[in-house]
Amino acid sequence: MDIEEIKGKIKQDKYEFSFHAEKERYAEDITMSDLETAISNGDILEDYPEEPRGPTCLILGYSQNRPIHIVCGYTPIKWIRIVTVYIPKLPKWIDERTRAKGGKSNA
């Protein structure tokens, strides 16, 4: 996946949320503005080209000095689909860039 293409689609409002991502966004108190800001300044931290449901990636970005992880892929019409969004923290993450031992490879 290409971060510049993802950023462009977000700016054009060509994205959607999975039900899971919406639940996580509310649970983590991440606003739509936070999400868009984090993607606009984010980078791909991990790429998952072999995902069974299609290629996805993990983006790390920041909003209001908070690190935010966004896992996204493509819809059949090549929009961005936000699969999940969360604040990286223990026990899965030591910091926003470092997985804890035994941390799952897909967010």
Contacts in CASP RR format, 6 or more apart in sequence:
PFRMAT RR
TARGET T0000
AUTHOR 0000-0000-0000
METHOD contacts of the structure
MODEL  1
MDIEEIKGKIKQDKYEFSFHAEKERYAEDITMSDLETAISNGDILEDYPE
EPRGPTCLILGYSQNRPIHIVCGYTPIKWIRIVTVYIPKLPKWIDERTRA
KGGKSNA
1 44 0 8 1.000
1 47 0 8 1.000
1 55 0 8 1.000
1 56 0 8 1.000
1 57 0 8 1.000
1 72 0 8 1.000
1 73 0 8 1.000
1 74 0 8 1.000
3 42 0 8 1.000
3 43 0 8 1.000
3 44 0 8 1.000
3 59 0 8 1.000
6 39 0 8 1.000
6 57 0 8 1.000
6 59 0 8 1.000
6 72 0 8 1.000
6 80 0 8 1.000
7 39 0 8 1.000
7 40 0 8 1.000
7 42 0 8 1.000
8 14 0 8 1.000
9 15 0 8 1.000
9 79 0 8 1.000
9 80 0 8 1.000
10 36 0 8 1.000
10 39 0 8 1.000
10 40 0 8 1.000
10 80 0 8 1.000
11 40 0 8 1.000
14 79 0 8 1.000
14 80 0 8 1.000
15 72 0 8 1.000
15 79 0 8 1.000
15 80 0 8 1.000
15 81 0 8 1.000
15 82 0 8 1.000
16 75 0 8 1.000
16 79 0 8 1.000
16 80 0 8 1.000
16 81 0 8 1.000
16 82 0 8 1.000
17 25 0 8 1.000
17 81 0 8 1.000
17 82 0 8 1.000
18 81 0 8 1.000
18 82 0 8 1.000
18 83 0 8 1.000
18 84 0 8 1.000
20 83 0 8 1.000
20 84 0 8 1.000
21 82 0 8 1.000
21 83 0 8 1.000
21 84 0 8 1.000
21 85 0 8 1.000
24 30 0 8 1.000
24 84 0 8 1.000
24 85 0 8 1.000
24 86 0 8 1.000
25 35 0 8 1.000
25 85 0 8 1.000
28 85 0 8 1.000
28 86 0 8 1.000
28 87 0 8 1.000
30 63 0 8 1.000
30 68 0 8 1.000
30 85 0 8 1.000
30 86 0 8 1.000
30 87 0 8 1.000
33 63 0 8 1.000
34 63 0 8 1.000
34 64 0 8 1.000
34 66 0 8 1.000
34 68 0 8 1.000
35 63 0 8 1.000
35 68 0 8 1.000
35 70 0 8 1.000
35 82 0 8 1.000
35 85 0 8 1.000
37 62 0 8 1.000
37 63 0 8 1.000
37 64 0 8 1.000
38 59 0 8 1.000
38 61 0 8 1.000
38 62 0 8 1.000
38 63 0 8 1.000
38 68 0 8 1.000
38 70 0 8 1.000
39 59 0 8 1.000
39 61 0 8 1.000
39 70 0 8 1.000
41 61 0 8 1.000
41 62 0 8 1.000
42 59 0 8 1.000
42 60 0 8 1.000
42 61 0 8 1.000
42 62 0 8 1.000
43 59 0 8 1.000
43 60 0 8 1.000
43 61 0 8 1.000
44 57 0 8 1.000
44 58 0 8 1.000
44 59 0 8 1.000
45 57 0 8 1.000
45 58 0 8 1.000
45 59 0 8 1.000
45 60 0 8 1.000
45 69 0 8 1.000
45 97 0 8 1.000
46 57 0 8 1.000
46 58 0 8 1.000
46 105 0 8 1.000
47 55 0 8 1.000
47 57 0 8 1.000
47 58 0 8 1.000
48 55 0 8 1.000
48 56 0 8 1.000
48 57 0 8 1.000
48 58 0 8 1.000
48 105 0 8 1.000
48 106 0 8 1.000
49 55 0 8 1.000
51 106 0 8 1.000
54 73 0 8 1.000
54 74 0 8 1.000
55 73 0 8 1.000
55 74 0 8 1.000
56 71 0 8 1.000
56 72 0 8 1.000
56 73 0 8 1.000
56 83 0 8 1.000
56 106 0 8 1.000
57 71 0 8 1.000
57 72 0 8 1.000
57 73 0 8 1.000
58 69 0 8 1.000
58 70 0 8 1.000
58 71 0 8 1.000
58 106 0 8 1.000
58 107 0 8 1.000
59 69 0 8 1.000
59 70 0 8 1.000
59 71 0 8 1.000
59 72 0 8 1.000
60 67 0 8 1.000
60 68 0 8 1.000
60 69 0 8 1.000
60 88 0 8 1.000
60 96 0 8 1.000
60 97 0 8 1.000
61 67 0 8 1.000
61 68 0 8 1.000
61 69 0 8 1.000
61 70 0 8 1.000
62 68 0 8 1.000
66 87 0 8 1.000
67 87 0 8 1.000
67 88 0 8 1.000
67 95 0 8 1.000
67 96 0 8 1.000
68 85 0 8 1.000
68 86 0 8 1.000
68 87 0 8 1.000
69 84 0 8 1.000
69 85 0 8 1.000
69 86 0 8 1.000
69 87 0 8 1.000
69 88 0 8 1.000
69 96 0 8 1.000
69 107 0 8 1.000
70 82 0 8 1.000
70 84 0 8 1.000
70 85 0 8 1.000
71 82 0 8 1.000
71 83 0 8 1.000
71 84 0 8 1.000
71 85 0 8 1.000
71 106 0 8 1.000
71 107 0 8 1.000
72 80 0 8 1.000
72 81 0 8 1.000
72 82 0 8 1.000
72 83 0 8 1.000
73 80 0 8 1.000
73 81 0 8 1.000
73 83 0 8 1.000
74 80 0 8 1.000
74 81 0 8 1.000
75 81 0 8 1.000
84 107 0 8 1.000
86 107 0 8 1.000
88 95 0 8 1.000
88 96 0 8 1.000
90 100 0 8 1.000
91 100 0 8 1.000
91 103 0 8 1.000
92 99 0 8 1.000
92 100 0 8 1.000
92 103 0 8 1.000
92 104 0 8 1.000
93 99 0 8 1.000
93 100 0 8 1.000
94 100 0 8 1.000
99 105 0 8 1.000
END
